[in-house]
Amino acid sequence: MLFNIDGEGAVDSIPTQQLSELGLRERDDLQEWVIDEPRILDEELLIITSEYAGFEETLDRLDVLALDRSGKLVVVELKRDRADQTTDLQALKYASFCSTLTAEDIQQLYREFHKDSTEGDLTREDVGKRFTNFIDTDEAVTIADSGLAEFDLDDRPRVMLAAGDFGTEITSPVMWLRQEYGLDISCVRISAYERDGEYLVQGQQIIPVPEAEEYMTKRREKEEKQQSTRRQSTLTVLRDRGVLQEGDEVLFNEEYLSEDWMPDEAEERWNPDDDFWRATVTGKWGRSNNVRWHYDDQTYSFTGLTREVLRDLYDEEDPYFSKPFSYWVHPDFDTTQLSQLREDQVTGGDS
């Protein structure tokens, strides 16, 4: 329940209502809102397509197919009111259908779905750049000769159930699938309110709760350590080797400033003591909180930080680059590129 407090301090409650009670529809209202503003689902997503029916030997249609910031597919099943007993099974079926899609497939779907938007027809290069700038991982996404983004799309899409409410017939199997099989499936409760003829809609993730997600993240990290370092991210490798630790400072790679593609004033602006060129490792290993930029005191992934620095230098909204760990050097290791420290298999004891 929401509460409205007027200028005189009077408190007035605004009761939660089902979308159906407000005369709102699942496909024409809720689904369109999610497409226009995915953050209704309590997460930043890139909408690939909706009402997707590209499955063999079935007429079923997937409500919404999206991509998260880590480059993972998200199958979204929407229910206007309470999720019914088959909502989870239906979403799992769609996830299995989508597990064979490639990175190129979903970019083609994105282009087709958005071609009739107000932006007009998108070129392959437009789509590739959009995906490149959206995905925020340790390793930068590159552009292929085709114009599309090149990235690994695994065969285990995430599943997101979004509904007005959930009963134990949904929450129980969801928790079991997460805990016993490591399936990335979540529940988002959609709350609706009506006030003075306007609608207020809020999405809140209820499974997993933040504490459970933190536990699962640590569990996944432990499992990842047992895999070959060849498949691990540069950040993970350098962390495990003791090269990057909490409090370590890193410096922008001055060598890049003399490149022909850099703006002329970039080299003139160089000052290794200036906060603009420096960042500190936070000791946090999530998707976007690995380093704190001294310039604005905000946290970023190495990809995100590199993008912000180049965006300022180029005065461009979406500068293209690759290999973000080559843009940063470690002063304690003879100002060697972080990417080179990984290749050389350097450890913390080698500084």
N, C-alpha and C positions, 0 to 999 in steps of 0.2 A: 504494500500500500504506500502511495505517495502522500505527502502533506504539503499543502500550499500555505505559506505564511505571508500575510499582507503587510503593508507598510506600518500598520499599527500593532503588529505582533499577534494578530488573531490567527489561530491555526485551524485549517479546514482540510479534512481528509479527502483524498481522491481514490476511490476503491478500484482495485484491479478487476478487469472484466475480460471475458473470453472475446476473441475477435468476432466470433459469430454473434455474440450479444450486441456488438457494435455495428452489425450489418456488414462486416468486412469479409472478404473472400480470400481463400488460400492462394489461388493462382493469380487472380487479377490484382490483388492488393499485396499480401505478404510477400509473395515471390517477386513481384516487381520492385517492392521496396528493397529487398535483399540485393537484387541486381543493381539497383541505383546506389545503394549504400551498404556494402557487405559488412561494415562494422556493426550493423544491427545484430550480427551473430557473435559479437564480443571478440572479434578478431579481424585483423587486416587481411583481406583475401583479394585475389585477382579472379574475377568471374570469367570462366572460359566459355560456358554456354549454359542454356537452360532448356528444359523439355527435350533433352537429348534422347533420341530413339535409334541410335546407330548400333543396335544389338541384333545379332542374327536370330532368326526364328522366334522373335517375340515382339509384341507391339508395346511393351513397357516403355515408359518415359521417365528419365531421371530428372528430378526437380531442378537441381543446380549442380554444376560441376565447376570446381574452383581450384586454385593453386594457392598454397600458403607461401610465406616469405622464405621458407627453407627449400622451396622447389618441389614440394610434395603435393600430389593430387588430393583433393578433398571432395568426397561425395556427400552432398547435403540433401537430406530428406526432410521436407517441411510438412508440418501438420498444424492446421489453423488452431485447433484446440488441444485436447488431450491426445497423446500418442496412443494409437491402438496397439493391439497385441502383436501385430505383424510388422510394425514399423521398422524394428531392428532387422528382421529377416529380409525385408524388402531392400533396405539400404545395403546389407551385406551382399545381396545378389547383384546390385548395381556395381558395388566395389569390385566384385569378381569379374564382371563384364569389362570394367574399365582398366583392369590390371594389365591388359595387353597393349594399352595405348602407349605410344612413344612421345617423346618431347616434340617431335615434328608434328605428330597427329594433333596434339592439343593446341599447337600454335595455328594449325590450319582451321581447327574448330573455332578458335578465338576469332580469327580473321573473318570466317564465314558469319559468325554470330553478330559481330560488331559492324559488318559492312553496311548495314542499313541504319546505323546510328547517325547522329548529327555530325559526326566527324567525317562522314563520307567513306569511300572505299580505302581500306588500309593496304599498303604495300607489304611485302614480306619483310622489308627492311624496317618498316614502322613497327610491325609486330615483334620482330627480333629485338629491337631496341627497348620496347616496352617490357618484354620479359627480362631482358638483361638488367634493367634498372629496378625491376620489382624484386627479383630474387636476391636475398641478402644472406649469403653463406660465406664461410671462410675462404673458399676458392671462387674467384670471380667467374661469371658466366661469359663465354666468348661467343662471337658471331661467326657463323659458317659462311662459306662462299655463297650459299643459297640466300643469305640475308637473315635467316632464322637463328635463334639462339641455340647454342649447343650446351646441353646439361644432361646429367643422368636422371632419368625418371624411373624410380624403382617400381616393382610390381606389387606393392602393398599400399594402395591408397588409404588415406585416412577416411573415417566415417564420422559424419556429424549429424546427429538427430536434433532438430529444432522444433519445439512444440510448445503449446500453451501450458502443458503440464505433463508429468510422467508418473506412472504407477510402478509398483514393484515388479510387474510383469515385464517392464522395460529396464528399470534401473538394476535389477538383480542380474540378468544375463549380461548387461553392459559391463558391470563391475567384474563379473567372472571372466569375460573375454579379455578384459584389460589385464587382470592380475595373473591368470593362468596361461594365457597365450600371447600376451604382449601386444594385442591388437590395439591400434590407435583409434579408439572410438570414444566419442564424447556426447554429452547431452547439454543442450542450451535451452533454457526456459525463456519463452517469449512472453513478456508481460505487456498488457495493453491498458491504456487509460484514456478517458475522454474528458476534455475540459473546455468549456465554452466553444463547443463545435469543432475543436481540434483534437487530433489523436496523438498520444504519446506512446511510443513503442520502445521497449528496452529488452535487450538480450543479455542473459547472464549464464555463464558456464557453471553448471552444478556438478557435472562429472567430467573430468576429475576435479576435485577441489584442489586449490593451490598446494596444500600440504602433500596431498597424494601425488600430484604431478612432480613435485620436487623429489619425492622418494623414487618415483619411476625414472626420473632423469638420472639420478645417481646410479640406479640399478643398470640402466642402459649404458652409462659411461663405463661401469665396471666390466660389462660384457664386451664393450668395444675395445678395451685394453687388451683383451685376449686375442683380438684379431691381428692380422698383419698390419704393420705400420704403413705399408704401401697403400692401404685403403683408408687410412685415417687422415683427417684434415691436418694441414700444416700447424694450425693452432694447437691441436691435441698433441701432435708429435713434439712440438717445442715445449709445451707445458710438461709432458711426461719426462722429457729429457732434462728438465730443470733449466732450460734456456730462457723461457719466459715465466716469470713468477710475479706475484702481487707486489706492486711497488716499483717494478722495473720501468725505466723510461726508455722510450724509443723515439727515434728522430727520422724525419722525412729524408729520403734518399736524395742528396744534393745532385747526384749524377743525372737525374732525370731533368733537372732544370736547364741543362745545356742542350737538350734534344731539340731538333728542328721544329717538332710539333708543339713545343711549349711556347706560350706567349713570351715575347721579349722581356716584358717587365717582371716575369717570374724570377729570373736569375738576379735581377737588380733588387728584388724584394728579400732575397735570402739573408737570413740572420739566424744561425743555429741556436741563439739564446732567446729568440722570439717565441712566445707561446704558440704562435700560429703553426710552427713546424714541429711541435713536440706533443707527446701523449704519454700517459702512464697506464701500465697494465693494471686492471682492477682486481684480478684474482677471481673474477666471475666468468663462467664459461658457457653462458647462454647464447642465444642467437644474435643479440645486439647490445651486449654490455661488457665486451672484452677489454676495451680501452677507453680512458677518459681523455678527451682532447682538452689541452690547457687553454686553447683559444676561447671556447664557449662553456667549458666545464660540464659538457654533456658526454654521455657514454655511447659507444658505437661498437659494431663489429669492425674488423680491419677493412672489410669491403666498404662498409658504410662510411668509415672515417676517410678512406682514400677518396671516395666519391665527393665528400663534403669539401675536402681540400682542393681537389681539381675543379669542382663547381665554382669555388671562389676565385681560383686563378683564371679560369676560362671565362667566367661570367656567363656560364651556360647552365641550363636546368639539368641536363642529363649527359654529362661528359662520358665518353666511352673509354674504358681501360680494361686491362686484364692483369692477372697475377698480382693481387694487392699486396702480398707479402714481400714483393720485390721493391715496393715503394717505401719500405721502412727498414731502418738499420738499427742495430743494437750497439750503443756506445761501449758497452762492457766487452764486446767481442770484436774489437778493431773496426767498429762501424761497418760490420758485414751485413748484407741484406739478410732479412729473416728467411727468405726462400733459400738462400745459399747455405745458411746454417742448417737447414733441414737436409739439403742435398749432401752436405759434408758430414752428416751424422754427428754434429757437435753436441756435446753434453754440457751441463752446467759447470762441471769441473774443469772445462777446457778454457775458461775465460782468463 
